[in-house]
């Protein structure tokens, strides 16, 4: 790797880590916690992405690639197994799955693409049947109570419910929200990694960014946010509907094909952090 690219990569990684470390410090995680996690990621990527190639990766090769000792590699493997056994891994929110199904499951979408109103229980379509299909094992009444709490549904008849929102986003730092955050950032970085790879099997993945040319006031940012809330959500919902129905009707799975690719589209409004021009040694009192 050329020195200028290596330096630029180091600067970029530091910028990527800053908001993540901000969350970690806010929640009481120390550098040693992060170092252990980073070590696990290095070992896993070296073994699975660079050395393994379908066979077992020699520990000597993993050590050479990561700069870790064999004891450190083994320690990371043991720690990884402890994480994999945790029940918190891959937490998904059942309410989000139910809302998504309500807006995209063809059995629950009306002729104009709007979700149909549902009774709580009944012989035909019902919220109970919807919940059992998209969030099996979770009590339907619990899902309804949560959807009411966040204002995602409203009662339009005697125990007849209308969907008001398509997205479930919990503002607190819950396990579900942390999983969503990790998935979002991982997906973005995976796309960038694919698109910057010198050799790849497929084409570059779609990735575009819109930057506002001039600085905004608080009022202008609020108006831009309102615009994106309407039209950004409309774009995503239309894409979601296309992927859920039209894509499969236009290109059905062939007899010998095995669907294995998980894909999606992300859209979010970002605000750049203010430029921090202070030198690090000027903000630390060394005594």
N, C-alpha and C positions, 0 to 999 in steps of 0.2 A: 504494500500500500504506500503510495507517495506520501511524503511528510506533510504536504499541505492538506491532503485529504484526511490524513490521520488527525491532524490538529483540528480541522473543521468538524470531524466526527466527534472528537472529545468535547468541543464547545457545544455542539448540538445535543449530545447526551446530557451534559450538565443542565442545559435549558429544559430538556424533557423531564429531568428528575426533580427540578425545583418545585413545581406544583404538587408532585407526588410526595415529596419529602414534607411539604407543608401540611398535607393531610396526615402523614405519619406522626409528625411531631405534635400536631393538634390532638391526636388520639393516643398519645403516650408511647409510641413505638420508638425505640432507640436505634442508633446506628448498628449495633450488634445484631438486632433483629433483622434489619435490612440486609446486612452483609451475609447473613445465613441464607436469606431468600435469594440474593443475587448469586451466591455460590451454587445453590440448587439449580438455578436457571442456566448457569454456565455449564454445569455437568450434564444436564438434560439435553441442552442444545448440542453440545459437543458429541454426545453419544448417539443421539437420534438424527441430527441434521447433517453432521459432517463425517463421523467415523463409522457408524453402524452400517448403513447401506443394506439393510435386510439381515445382516449377520450380527453376532455379538461384537460389541466394540471392545478391543483390547484396552485394559485399564491404563496401560502405558501410553497409548495414543491419546486417551482422554486427558491424562496428566500433562502430556506434552502440549496439547492444544490449549488447555486452560491455565497451565502454570501452577496447578494444584498438586499436592502430594497424594499418594494412593490412600492414605488414611483420611485425608480431607474429602476425597471422592467418595469413599465408603461412607463417611459420616453424612454426606449430602444424600446418598441413596437411602440410608436409614431414615433421615429426616423427611425425605420425599414420600416414603412409604407411610409415615405417620400422618402426613398431610392428606394423602390419597384416601386414608381410612376415615378421615373426618367426615361427618355428616353435613358440613357446611359447604363442601365442594359442589360447584355447579348448582347453586340455589337458584330456582326460578320462581317467579311469583304466580300463583294460580289465578289470581284476579286478572293479571295481564294476559294470561293464556285464554281465559274465558272471554275477555273483551275482544281479543284478536279474533277468536273463533266466531263471535257474534257478528263481526263486521266482514268476515272473509269466508266462513263456512257456507258453501252454496245452499245448504238446507236452511240457513237462518238469514239469508240475504234476500230482500224483495226484488221485484222486477227492475227497479231503478237503481239498484246497488245499495239501498239503505237497509240497515238491520231491522228485522221485523220486531214488533212488540211481542213480549212473551209473558204468558202466565207463569206463576211460580211452579205449579204442577198441573199436569193434564195429560190426556191420552195422545195428543199430537205434539207439536213443538212446545217446549217449556224451558224455563231457565234451569230447572233441575236436570233435564236431559242434556242441555248444553254444558252444564258444569261437569256432569259425569263423563261426557265425551272429551272435554279439553282439560279437565283438572280432576281426574279420577282419584278417589280416596279423600277428597276434601269436601266437607259438608256443604251442600249448596246454600243453606241458610247463612253460613259463615261468609261465603263469597258475596251473597246479596248484601249482607250487613256492611261489608267492607266497601262494596261499590256505592252504597248509599252514603257512607262516611265521606268518600272523596268526591261525591257529586257526579258520579259517572252514570247514574240511572235516576229516573224519576217515575213515580207511580202515576199512570194515566187512566187507571180503572181499578176495579176491585182486585187487588193483588196482580195487576197487569203492569209490566215494567217496560219502559222505553230507554234505550241506550242513548246517553248524551255525549259520551266521550269514547274515543277509540284507543286512547293511550292511557296506561297506568304508570305514573311516575311518582314515587314516594319521596318527599323532600328530605327525609331524615337519612342518616348514614346507617341504614339497615343492612343486614347481610344480602338481601335481594338487590338493594341499590349498589352495594359494592360489587356484586357480581355483574350487574349491568354496566357499571363503570369500567370494570376490567375487560368485559367483552367489547365495549366500544373502542377503547384505546388499543386493545390487542388487534382488533379488526383493521383499524386505521394503519397501524405499524406493519401489519402483515401485507396490506396492499402496497405500502411504500417499499417494503423489502422486496416484494415481487417485481415492482416496476423499476427498481434500481439494480436488479440482478443482471449480470452480463449475459448469461445464458438461461433461458427458461423455456419450458415446454409449450406454454400457451402464449397468448397475447397479453399486452399490458392491460391491467384492470382500470376501469373508469375511475378517474380521480381528478376533481376540479375544485378550485377555490375562488370565491369572489371576495375581493378586498375593496372596502369603501375608500375612495381616494383621499378624502379630506376628513380631518378630525370631526367628531360629532359632539353635540351637547347632550346633556342628560335627556332632554325632551326629544331630541332627534333619535337617540338610541332607543328610547321607549317606543317611538313610532315605528322604527325599523323592526323592533321586536314584535309589535302588534301585526305588522305586515307579514313577517315570517310565520307567526303563529297561525295565520289564516292560509297563506299561499304555500308556505313550506309544508305544512301539514297536509294540504290538499294534494300536493305533488306526491308525498310519501304514501298517502292513502290510495291514490290512483295507481301508483307503482305496486303497492301491496295487492290491490285487487287484480292487477294484470298477472302478477306472479302466482296468485292463488288459483285463478280460473283460466284466463285467456292463454297463458303460456302453456299450460298442460293440454288445453284443447287444440292449440295450434301445433304443438310439438309433443305428442304423446310418447310415453316411454316405449322404446322398441323392445322386441322380444328378448334380445340378448343383452340389453343394457341393464346395468345395476346402479340406480341412483345413489350417489355417495357424497355429492358436493353440497355443502351448506353455504348459502350465500345470502346477501342482503344489501341494503342501501342505508347509509346514515346521513343525516342532515342536521346541522346544529349551528346556531349563531354563536360566534366567539367574540370575546373582548380581549385585546392584547393587554397584558399587565403593563403598568407604567414602567418606564425605563429607570432602572436602578443604576445610577452612575457612581455610587459610593464605593470606594475600595474596601475590600473585606477587612483589611488591617485597621481601617479607620472606624469601624463599627464594633470592634472588640477591645475591651479594656484589659490589657495584658498585665496590669498591676505594676 
